[in-house]
């Protein structure tokens, strides 16, 4: 991506080194689990709850945190991507006669206290509607690159834009409507609602890329293909088959590889928020 000269968002709270570590897992182990959790579509709130909230975090105030040069570069990159989402969604909301209130990006290391409870890196990147913040441990990107050798800067931007997409859903009321509906249906139907929600966040990530490129000429040759490749490798069917040799469609909660790639590409090729309705089509036609 071409980001030279781009502004950096000020809606960032950097708490790296101010948290702690989780009992029972090494820091590297947390990041790997975080990648698996995020890729498999785990609910961050469930992971936080299972970890015992704040009680699962061991205070490590005496440990001095020194970020690496690579982490600092990723922090700058993340601030620029967030700024891009602010510019795009401010424009999109204005066209709808609405005012966009951007989320806060919280950079943390090891553990963090969010509005949704105490969280560790095992959660992976997540959006918390309680404090309207996106939480990311930057070491996640390094592990992502290790797991997917082809992963580059657009893949990282996709992760951020996807989580910001959930914030957009929160502002538009979609997130609360879906969460309420999920409590009234079977587990299988709740999973299908989650798939629709996640595919729309993928669409929003693609829409952001379309307009960011139109505004700033940010994309380079191969960036979209890189995003589509990553999307195809984080589909529920691909990950389940890789993990256990077969897939169980009833348990999908993020969408198949084909669905995730299709909706990301649709957002990128249309740039039209009206084309991002993932709730009206029949489920099998998504």
Secondary structure, DSSP 8 states (H G I E B T S, - for coil): ---TT----S-EEE-TTSSEEETTS-HHHHHHHHHHHHHTT--HHHHHHHTTGGGGEEE-TTS-----HHHHHHHHHHHHHHHHHHHHHHHHHHHTT------EEEEESSEEEETTEEEEGGG-SEEETTTTEEEEETHHHHHHHHHSTT--HHHHHHHHHHHHHHHHHHHHTHHHHHHHHHTTS-HHHHHHHHHHHHHHHHHHHHHHHHHHHHHH----TTHHHHHHHHHHTSSHHHHHHHHHSS--GGG-SS--HHHHHHHHHHHHHH--GGG---SSS-GGG-
